Amino acid sequence: MTGSEAEKEILGHITEMINQEKDLRDRLARQEIDEPTEHARLARLETELDRCWDLLRQRRARMEAGQDPGAANVRPASEVEGYLS
Protein backbone atom coordinates (compact mmCIF):
# COMPACT_ATOMS: atom_id res chain seq x y z
CA MET A 1 0.00 0.00 0.00
CA THR A 2 1.43 3.37 -0.97
CA GLY A 3 1.67 6.30 1.40
CA SER A 4 -1.24 8.10 -0.22
CA GLU A 5 -3.40 4.95 -0.18
CA ALA A 6 -2.69 4.45 3.51
CA GLU A 7 -3.50 8.10 4.21
CA LYS A 8 -6.78 7.81 2.30
CA GLU A 9 -7.64 4.70 4.31
CA ILE A 10 -6.94 6.49 7.60
CA LEU A 11 -8.95 9.54 6.50
CA GLY A 12 -11.81 7.24 5.43
CA HIS A 13 -11.82 5.65 8.88
CA ILE A 14 -11.85 9.12 10.48
CA THR A 15 -14.81 10.16 8.31
CA GLU A 16 -16.66 6.97 9.23
CA MET A 17 -16.17 7.65 12.95
CA ILE A 18 -17.29 11.28 12.60
CA ASN A 19 -20.46 9.99 10.93
CA GLN A 20 -20.95 7.54 13.81
CA GLU A 21 -20.65 10.44 16.28
CA LYS A 22 -23.33 12.37 14.42
CA ASP A 23 -25.56 9.30 14.32
CA LEU A 24 -25.21 8.80 18.09
CA ARG A 25 -26.18 12.41 18.75
CA ASP A 26 -29.15 12.11 16.40
CA ARG A 27 -30.27 8.88 18.07
CA LEU A 28 -30.07 10.56 21.48
CA ALA A 29 -32.14 13.49 20.20
CA ARG A 30 -34.76 11.01 18.95
CA GLN A 31 -34.57 9.25 22.35
CA GLU A 32 -33.55 5.96 20.73
CA ILE A 33 -30.66 5.66 23.19
CA ASP A 34 -30.13 7.07 26.65
CA GLU A 35 -27.52 9.65 27.60
CA PRO A 36 -25.14 7.29 29.47
CA THR A 37 -25.06 4.99 26.43
CA GLU A 38 -24.37 7.91 24.11
CA HIS A 39 -21.59 9.25 26.35
CA ALA A 40 -19.89 5.86 26.65
CA ARG A 41 -19.95 5.28 22.89
CA LEU A 42 -18.81 8.85 22.16
CA ALA A 43 -15.91 8.47 24.57
CA ARG A 44 -14.73 5.34 22.75
CA LEU A 45 -15.11 7.03 19.36
CA GLU A 46 -13.25 10.14 20.49
CA THR A 47 -10.36 8.05 21.77
CA GLU A 48 -10.17 6.11 18.51
CA LEU A 49 -10.35 9.36 16.54
CA ASP A 50 -7.47 10.80 18.55
CA ARG A 51 -5.42 7.68 17.80
CA CYS A 52 -6.16 7.95 14.06
CA TRP A 53 -5.27 11.65 13.95
CA ASP A 54 -2.06 10.89 15.84
CA LEU A 55 -1.15 8.16 13.33
CA LEU A 56 -1.84 10.52 10.44
CA ARG A 57 0.36 13.23 12.01
CA GLN A 58 3.14 10.68 12.58
CA ARG A 59 2.98 9.52 8.96
CA ARG A 60 3.06 13.09 7.63
CA ALA A 61 5.95 14.06 9.90
CA ARG A 62 7.92 11.02 8.78
CA MET A 63 7.28 11.86 5.10
CA GLU A 64 8.43 15.47 5.63
CA ALA A 65 11.58 14.18 7.33
CA GLY A 66 12.31 11.84 4.41
CA GLN A 67 11.56 8.76 6.51
CA ASP A 68 9.28 5.80 5.81
CA PRO A 69 5.71 6.76 6.77
CA GLY A 70 4.89 3.06 6.98
CA ALA A 71 7.06 2.83 10.08
CA ALA A 72 4.53 4.94 12.03
CA ASN A 73 2.53 2.94 14.54
CA VAL A 74 -0.82 3.35 16.23
CA ARG A 75 0.00 4.44 19.75
CA PRO A 76 -1.84 3.21 22.84
CA ALA A 77 -4.85 5.26 23.90
CA SER A 78 -3.18 5.96 27.25
CA GLU A 79 -0.28 7.65 25.46
CA VAL A 80 -2.33 9.60 22.93
CA GLU A 81 -4.89 10.75 25.50
CA GLY A 82 -2.06 12.01 27.73
CA TYR A 83 -0.88 14.63 25.21
CA LEU A 84 -1.38 18.26 26.11
CA SER A 85 -3.01 20.59 23.61
Secondary structure, DSSP 8 states (H G I E B T S, - for coil): --HHHHHHHHHHHHHHHHHHHHHHHHHHHTTSS-HHHHHHHHHHHHHHHHHHHHHHHHHHHHHHTTS-GGG-----HHHHTT---
